[in-house]
Amino acid sequence: MGVADLTKVLDDAGAEYELLHHGHTERAVAEAEVLGLDASEVAKTLIARTPAGRFRALVPASERLDMRKLREVVGGSKDDVQLATETEMAHDYPEFALGAVPPVGGARREPVIVDRKLARREWLVFEAGSHDDSVRVRTADLLRITAAQTADLCQD
């Protein structure tokens, strides 16, 4: 269900993309490895919560999210901005495999923030809602479809 939901959103928006089926992976770095890509070419989607709701943040698989930078971007305190728990993600994104939520698609339409390192790339690869499928999409299409904000989100 998750992969079909994602591809429908991409198709409806006229995005240029390619679906990539691969062996099962649980981490974005492993996803990059199985696809023969550098980890900097693969985006991991992290779900964060604030009192106002959820949002999706994308950083390269090769990097770690800097929560301080993320809080500055969304304007929240340490208590206000936290990564969603596995229980919250399973509840809020039942159409996707746990830990494989893509930056777009699903029943929820929350804001998206893309790290600048990813926003500069011509193409992005990320999990397509399952641990066995990824999608390679033109970055400009993803930014357009999600109306994503770009910011420096990675640890220095």
Kinemage of the C-alpha trace (Angstrom):
@kinemage 1
@onewidth
@group {chain A} dominant
@subgroup {mainchain}
@vectorlist {calphas} color= white
{ca met a 1} P 0.000 0.000 0.000
{ca gly a 2} L 2.767 2.483 0.911
{ca val a 3} L 4.708 2.207 -2.356
{ca ala a 4} L 1.522 2.553 -4.427
{ca asp a 5} L 0.493 5.607 -2.405
{ca leu a 6} L 3.864 7.267 -2.983
{ca thr a 7} L 3.951 6.536 -6.713
{ca lys a 8} L 0.376 7.854 -7.092
{ca val a 9} L 1.414 11.170 -5.520
{ca leu a 10} L 4.459 11.347 -7.810
{ca asp a 11} L 2.423 10.396 -10.899
{ca asp a 12} L -0.349 12.885 -10.104
{ca ala a 13} L 2.266 15.637 -9.744
{ca gly a 14} L 4.022 14.736 -13.005
{ca ala a 15} L 7.288 13.947 -11.214
{ca glu a 16} L 10.198 12.259 -12.936
{ca tyr a 17} L 11.134 9.184 -10.888
{ca glu a 18} L 12.271 5.576 -10.960
{ca leu a 19} L 11.177 2.840 -8.545
{ca leu a 20} L 14.114 0.726 -7.308
{ca his a 21} L 13.408 -2.731 -5.850
{ca his a 22} L 16.216 -4.130 -3.687
{ca gly a 23} L 17.048 -6.504 -0.882
{ca his a 24} L 15.608 -5.746 2.546
{ca thr a 25} L 17.388 -2.949 4.433
{ca glu a 26} L 16.634 -1.348 7.798
{ca arg a 27} L 18.932 1.699 7.608
{ca ala a 28} L 19.499 4.346 4.944
{ca val a 29} L 23.249 3.614 4.852
{ca ala a 30} L 22.490 -0.056 4.095
{ca glu a 31} L 19.968 1.073 1.471
{ca ala a 32} L 22.712 3.099 -0.238
{ca glu a 33} L 25.092 0.143 -0.094
{ca val a 34} L 22.631 -2.354 -1.605
{ca leu a 35} L 21.828 0.153 -4.392
{ca gly a 36} L 25.523 0.771 -5.098
{ca leu a 37} L 25.266 4.448 -4.146
{ca asp a 38} L 27.274 6.708 -1.884
{ca ala a 39} L 25.419 7.351 1.392
{ca ser a 40} L 25.409 11.088 0.588
{ca glu a 41} L 23.107 10.321 -2.386
{ca val a 42} L 20.422 8.687 -0.233
{ca ala a 43} L 18.042 10.691 1.946
{ca lys a 44} L 16.645 9.455 5.227
{ca thr a 45} L 13.292 10.815 6.316
{ca leu a 46} L 12.961 11.618 9.994
{ca ile a 47} L 9.626 12.419 11.607
{ca ala a 48} L 9.583 15.134 14.243
{ca arg a 49} L 6.772 16.391 16.409
{ca thr a 50} L 5.972 19.795 17.826
{ca pro a 51} L 2.950 21.014 19.799
{ca ala a 52} L 1.586 22.227 16.425
{ca gly a 53} L 1.951 18.829 14.726
{ca arg a 54} L 4.338 16.599 12.786
{ca phe a 55} L 6.806 17.375 10.015
{ca arg a 56} L 9.247 15.359 7.918
{ca ala a 57} L 12.940 16.244 7.813
{ca leu a 58} L 15.331 14.861 5.179
{ca val a 59} L 19.062 14.535 5.700
{ca pro a 60} L 21.706 12.552 3.799
{ca ala a 61} L 22.164 8.975 5.031
{ca ser a 62} L 25.828 9.861 5.556
{ca glu a 63} L 24.964 12.598 8.084
{ca arg a 64} L 23.354 12.979 11.499
{ca leu a 65} L 20.484 15.353 12.172
{ca asp a 66} L 21.393 18.293 14.414
{ca met a 67} L 18.358 18.735 16.673
{ca arg a 68} L 19.511 22.216 17.718
{ca lys a 69} L 19.504 23.364 14.080
{ca leu a 70} L 16.135 21.724 13.498
{ca arg a 71} L 14.673 23.501 16.527
{ca glu a 72} L 15.991 26.830 15.231
{ca val a 73} L 14.327 26.238 11.852
{ca val a 74} L 10.920 25.378 13.313
{ca gly a 75} L 11.156 27.816 16.215
{ca gly a 76} L 10.779 25.425 19.120
{ca ser a 77} L 12.494 24.544 22.368
{ca lys a 78} L 14.129 21.268 23.333
{ca asp a 79} L 10.885 20.267 25.058
{ca asp a 80} L 8.743 21.281 22.056
{ca val a 81} L 10.608 19.617 19.155
{ca gln a 82} L 11.370 15.905 19.413
{ca leu a 83} L 11.771 12.984 17.034
{ca ala a 84} L 8.649 10.837 16.881
{ca thr a 85} L 8.812 7.518 18.692
{ca glu a 86} L 8.364 4.201 16.883
{ca thr a 87} L 4.943 3.856 18.510
{ca glu a 88} L 3.900 7.291 17.221
{ca met a 89} L 5.186 6.519 13.726
{ca ala a 90} L 3.383 3.149 13.608
{ca his a 91} L 0.157 4.891 14.656
{ca asp a 92} L 0.491 7.965 12.403
{ca tyr a 93} L 1.827 6.258 9.248
{ca pro a 94} L 0.189 2.805 9.130
{ca glu a 95} L 0.415 2.714 5.326
{ca phe a 96} L 4.233 2.605 5.477
{ca ala a 97} L 6.655 0.123 7.003
{ca leu a 98} L 8.012 1.337 10.336
{ca gly a 99} L 11.108 3.432 9.643
{ca ala a 100} L 10.418 3.659 5.889
{ca val a 101} L 8.187 6.743 5.739
{ca pro a 102} L 8.971 8.687 2.555
{ca pro a 103} L 9.033 12.499 2.489
{ca val a 104} L 5.752 12.580 0.575
{ca gly a 105} L 2.635 10.430 0.486
{ca gly a 106} L 0.366 8.826 3.004
{ca ala a 107} L -2.729 10.176 4.664
{ca arg a 108} L -0.837 12.954 6.444
{ca arg a 109} L 0.237 16.094 4.579
{ca glu a 110} L 2.680 17.754 6.927
{ca pro a 111} L 5.480 20.229 6.215
{ca val a 112} L 8.785 18.962 4.817
{ca ile a 113} L 12.255 20.368 5.511
{ca val a 114} L 15.113 19.234 3.249
{ca asp a 115} L 18.747 19.647 4.193
{ca arg a 116} L 20.606 21.990 1.828
{ca lys a 117} L 23.139 19.280 0.909
{ca leu a 118} L 20.279 17.221 -0.506
{ca ala a 119} L 18.496 20.195 -2.084
{ca arg a 120} L 21.588 20.885 -4.223
{ca arg a 121} L 21.534 17.377 -5.753
{ca glu a 122} L 19.879 16.741 -9.124
{ca trp a 123} L 18.342 13.460 -7.912
{ca leu a 124} L 17.436 12.005 -4.512
{ca val a 125} L 16.926 8.400 -3.483
{ca phe a 126} L 14.825 7.496 -0.451
{ca glu a 127} L 12.740 4.635 0.896
{ca ala a 128} L 9.426 4.313 -0.898
{ca gly a 129} L 7.369 3.212 2.091
{ca ser a 130} L 8.901 -0.251 2.436
{ca his a 131} L 12.316 -1.625 3.360
{ca asp a 132} L 12.527 -3.367 -0.037
{ca asp a 133} L 11.793 -0.435 -2.355
{ca ser a 134} L 13.343 2.955 -2.917
{ca val a 135} L 12.542 5.727 -5.318
{ca arg a 136} L 14.923 7.918 -7.273
{ca val a 137} L 13.241 11.261 -7.918
{ca arg a 138} L 14.337 14.537 -9.453
{ca thr a 139} L 15.047 16.836 -6.491
{ca ala a 140} L 13.277 19.794 -8.088
{ca asp a 141} L 10.115 17.664 -8.380
{ca leu a 142} L 10.259 16.608 -4.723
{ca leu a 143} L 10.775 20.200 -3.566
{ca arg a 144} L 7.868 21.353 -5.738
{ca ile a 145} L 5.471 18.584 -4.684
{ca thr a 146} L 6.142 19.020 -0.963
{ca ala a 147} L 6.648 22.816 -1.029
{ca ala a 148} L 9.653 21.935 1.128
{ca gln a 149} L 11.661 24.403 3.077
{ca thr a 150} L 15.445 23.985 2.791
{ca ala a 151} L 17.806 24.504 5.715
{ca asp a 152} L 21.109 23.369 7.181
{ca leu a 153} L 20.046 20.396 9.316
{ca cys a 154} L 23.227 18.281 9.617
{ca gln a 155} L 25.651 18.146 12.503
{ca asp a 156} L 28.903 20.001 11.826
